[in-house]
């Protein structure tokens, strides 16, 4: 079976071998890559006699001169490598970049007005049951990590880690349920480069499936605040990260 084309005009996507990303950016910047790299870029249709392919150039221009950058990291488990995506926006154009397997880096043009929904799709945000309480708890991040490490194999040790950190019993039960049913943890960070300043925002969420969503906010000194939340609230908070 032949490999898929590097450029899909219908979907407005470009798949770049990761080893050729830097040479491609060099061509965009007017710097010549090595002869071998240039040959490979041309063989993939990414570079022609007049320079970058027009679709490639339009995507790279947004990527290299954005007014907004959003990075998303999703971890299915503490031991698994994260899934990463970056969203760039400039004026009325937006581009998403992500890895496809280990070898390629994919760029795609997306509707900038649908940016929150593209982010939600990447992290797998779907309606979940919402916990029937609305209070929160502060906890040492190291204690939560220790409890998560033990919860699948030694619930007693996980319970003890939270109790030793001073977590109230009712919250120990809640956290152990959330960690047991954990599907993923994801972080969305936005950096607004327009308007003469730099405005950074961050959202960290634990997706616990039937145990719902939990926001985790950094409160300093190695502590985080854990609060139950719902699908609508999380989607609104993703949208609030954007200008």
N, C-alpha and C positions, 0 to 999 in steps of 0.2 A: 504494500500500500504506500503510495507517495505521500510525503509530508504535506500538511495544509499550507496554502500560500502565506507568505509573510505579510502581505497586504490584502485586506478584504475591503474593497471599495463600498460594497453594499452596507456592511456593518460599521464602516469607518474605524477599523481596527488595524493595528500593526503589531506583529509578533517579532521581537528582536532577540537573537541569541544574546544571553547576558554578557558574554565576553566581548560583544560588539557595541554595547551601550556607550561606553566611554569613547571609542572611535567615532561613533555616530555623532555624539555631542561635540567632538573635536571638529568634525566637518561643519557642523552648524555654526561653530564659533570661528570658522575660517582657518583652522589649523589642520594641516595634513596628517592623517594617521599613517601607519606603516603601509608599505605596498601590499602586503598580505591581507591586512585588515581592510584596505580599500577594495581589494579584489573580492573579498567575501561580502562586503556591503553591496557591491555592484551585482554580485551573483544572486543575492536575495532581492534585488530590485529596490533596495532602500536608497541607493545613490545612483544617479544617472550622469550623463555628460554635463548637464546643467546644474548639478549639485544634488541636494536632497530631493527625493520624490516629493511632489507637492503635498500629499496627505501627510507624509512623515514630517515635513517641515511645519505644517500647520499645527500638528500635535506637539512637536518639540518646542515651538515658540511659546505655547501656553505653559508647558512644563518648565521652561527656563526663565520665564518672566511673569510669574503669577502675582495676583493681588491677594489671593487666599490659598493657603496650603492646609489640607486636612490629612492627617495620618491616622490609620486604623490598624490596630493589632489585636488579633483574636487568638487565644490559646485554648485548645480543647482539653489540655491537661498541663500540669506544671512541668512535666517531663517532655512534652511534645514541642517541636519547633513552632513558633507563631506563624499564623497566616497574616501577611502584610499587604496593605494597599495604601496608595497615596492618591489624593484627589487634588488637582490644581484647577484654579479658576482665574480667568482674566476677562474682564468685561462680560460679554454674553457668551463666552465659550468655556467649557469645562472638559477636563481630561482625567481619566483614571488610569493609574499604572499599577499592575500587580504581576506576580510571578505565576507562570503556568508550569508546574513541575519544577525541576531543578535547573533547566537549561535556558528557558526563555523568559523575557520580560515583555509583558503585553501592555500596549497603550490603546485606549479607546476614547472616542469623542462621546460625551454624554450631554444630556440637557441640563444646563446649570440650575434651572428652576426645580429640577427633580433630585438635586444633590442629596437632601436628607433621606430620600427613599433609596437611592443607590447605596448610601452608607448603611441604612437599615438592612438592605438586602445582603450586603457583604457580611454583616455580623450575625445574620440569621434572626433578626428581630421579628417575632410573630406574637400574637396574643397569648398570654399566659395567665393562669389563675393568680389573682392578687391576694396577698396575705391580708387577713382581717384585722390587722393592727397597724398603727401608723407611727409608733415611737421608734427610737433609734438607740444604738449603743456605740460607745467608743471602746476600742480595743487595740492592743498592741498588734501591729501588722505581723510581727514575728510569731505571736501566739496563734493568730489565725492561720498562718502558713504551716505551723507545726500541727495544728488540728487537722488541716487538710491533708497533710502527709500521712496521718495515721487513720483517718476516718474510715477508709475502705477495709483496712486490715486489723485495726485495733481500736474500736470505738471507745473503750475505756481510757486509753491513752489520749485520744482526742478530747474526750470530756475533761480529763485531768489537766490538759494544757490550757483549756479555756478557763477552768476553775482557778488555776494557779495565777492567771492573769487578772483575776477579779471580776470575771464576767458573771452577771446575775444568772441564777439557775434557769429562769424562763428563757433567757437569751441563749444559754448554752444549748437548750433543746432546739431553738429556732435555727441557730447557726449550724448545728450538726445535721439537721434536716436539709438545710440549703446546700451544705457541702457534700452530703451523701448523694443528692440528686443533681449535682453540678453537671452542666452540659458544656459550659465555656465561660471564660472571663475575657472581656474585651475593653479596650481603651480607645477612645476617640479624642484626638487632640487637634485643635485648629489654631492657625497662626494667620492673622489678618495683617497684610503688609500694605494695604491701601490707606489713604487718609492721613499720611504723614507720621503714623505711629505704628507700634507693634502691639497687637492685642491678642493674648494667648488664652485659650480656654481648654478645659479637660473634663472628660466624662469617663468614669470607670464603672462597669456594670458586671455583676455576677448573674449569669443566666442559670437558674436552677430548675428548669423544666416545670414540673408540677408544683414545685415550691416557689415559683414566681421569680421576679427580678429583684435584685438588691443593688442599690447604689453604694459605692465605696468611695468616700471622700477623704483625701489626705488632710489631717488636722495638725500635722507637725509633730516633731519629737517621736517619730516612729509609730504614731497612732493613726488609726483611720476610724471614720464614722460609718457604720453600716446601717442602712435604712431600707425597708421594703418599699417597692414602687410598682407601678403598673405599666402596661404597654403604651397607653396614651401619653403618660408622663415622660417615659423614656424617649418616645418619638419627638415630643415637644422640646425636650432638652437637647436632642441632636440638632433640631432646627435652630435652637437658640445659640448653638456654637457658631453659627454662620451669620455673616453680616446681613 
